[in-house]
Amino acid sequence: MKHPHMENEIHVDEKWFFVCRDGESHMLVSDEIPPERVVKHKSHITKVMFLCAQARPRKLTNNTWWDGKIGIWPIGCYRRAERGSVNRPRGTLLFEPETINMDKCRSIR
């Protein structure tokens, strides 16, 4: 039995992803450029939190289906590198993950 009060709900959840994995390999086409992965050590791999929103799939008015996917957004901000290094020039945009606690989550709403 369907519950009518749950048909218009949107589920929001967080998901953690690693930027890269230790020993990760890629299959490349002949003219494809390999992805840039630069970490000093496998214990320094960046972990980024994403906020995901989804709803129930439903039929639209023109007889097509909407899959229920609303979006996924990274939690953090971009900043420019103040100093250059061997891995990147000065001024490169870097993603800086943010720490989210309950107080910060409540203030966003």
LUMLOVEX-84202 format. One record per residue (C-alpha): x, y, z; residue in three letters; residue number from 1. Coordinates in steps of 0.5 Angstrom, whole numbers. Layout:
<rs>
[[X,Y,Z],ALA,NUM]
...
</rs>
This chain:
<rs>
[[0,0,0],MET,1]
[[3,7,-2],LYS,2]
[[3,12,3],HIS,3]
[[1,19,0],PRO,4]
[[5,23,6],HIS,5]
[[11,20,3],MET,6]
[[10,21,-4],GLU,7]
[[13,28,-4],ASN,8]
[[19,27,0],GLU,9]
[[26,29,-1],ILE,10]
[[32,25,2],HIS,11]
[[38,28,4],VAL,12]
[[44,25,6],ASP,13]
[[52,25,6],GLU,14]
[[57,21,2],LYS,15]
[[65,21,3],TRP,16]
[[69,19,-3],PHE,17]
[[77,19,-3],PHE,18]
[[80,23,-9],VAL,19]
[[84,17,-11],CYS,20]
[[86,10,-8],ARG,21]
[[92,7,-7],ASP,22]
[[94,3,-13],GLY,23]
[[89,5,-17],GLU,24]
[[90,4,-25],SER,25]
[[86,7,-31],HIS,26]
[[85,4,-38],MET,27]
[[86,10,-43],LEU,28]
[[85,10,-50],VAL,29]
[[91,12,-55],SER,30]
[[89,19,-55],ASP,31]
[[87,20,-48],GLU,32]
[[91,24,-42],ILE,33]
[[92,20,-36],PRO,34]
[[89,24,-30],PRO,35]
[[93,28,-25],GLU,36]
[[94,25,-18],ARG,37]
[[99,27,-14],VAL,38]
[[100,25,-7],VAL,39]
[[106,25,-2],LYS,40]
[[104,18,1],HIS,41]
[[98,14,1],LYS,42]
[[96,16,8],SER,43]
[[95,23,5],HIS,44]
[[90,22,0],ILE,45]
[[84,27,1],THR,46]
[[77,25,3],LYS,47]
[[71,29,1],VAL,48]
[[64,30,3],MET,49]
[[59,30,-2],PHE,50]
[[51,32,0],LEU,51]
[[46,28,-4],CYS,52]
[[39,30,-5],ALA,53]
[[34,25,-9],GLN,54]
[[27,23,-9],ALA,55]
[[22,18,-11],ARG,56]
[[22,17,-19],PRO,57]
[[16,19,-22],ARG,58]
[[12,19,-29],LYS,59]
[[12,26,-32],LEU,60]
[[6,29,-35],THR,61]
[[9,28,-42],ASN,62]
[[9,20,-41],ASN,63]
[[16,20,-39],THR,64]
[[20,18,-33],TRP,65]
[[24,23,-28],TRP,66]
[[29,18,-25],ASP,67]
[[29,22,-18],GLY,68]
[[36,25,-18],LYS,69]
[[36,32,-16],ILE,70]
[[44,33,-15],GLY,71]
[[50,32,-11],ILE,72]
[[55,37,-8],TRP,73]
[[62,38,-5],PRO,74]
[[62,40,2],ILE,75]
[[68,45,1],GLY,76]
[[71,51,-2],CYS,77]
[[76,53,-8],TYR,78]
[[82,57,-6],ARG,79]
[[88,60,-10],ARG,80]
[[95,57,-8],ALA,81]
[[99,62,-5],GLU,82]
[[105,59,-6],ARG,83]
[[108,54,-12],GLY,84]
[[111,47,-11],SER,85]
[[113,42,-15],VAL,86]
[[106,39,-17],ASN,87]
[[103,46,-18],ARG,88]
[[104,53,-20],PRO,89]
[[102,59,-16],ARG,90]
[[95,61,-16],GLY,91]
[[92,54,-18],THR,92]
[[85,53,-16],LEU,93]
[[85,48,-10],LEU,94]
[[79,45,-7],PHE,95]
[[79,45,1],GLU,96]
[[74,40,4],PRO,97]
[[70,43,10],GLU,98]
[[69,40,17],THR,99]
[[62,40,18],ILE,100]
[[59,39,25],ASN,101]
[[52,39,28],MET,102]
[[52,47,29],ASP,103]
[[54,48,22],LYS,104]
[[49,44,19],CYS,105]
[[43,47,23],ARG,106]
[[46,54,21],SER,107]
[[46,52,13],ILE,108]
[[38,51,14],ARG,109]
</rs>
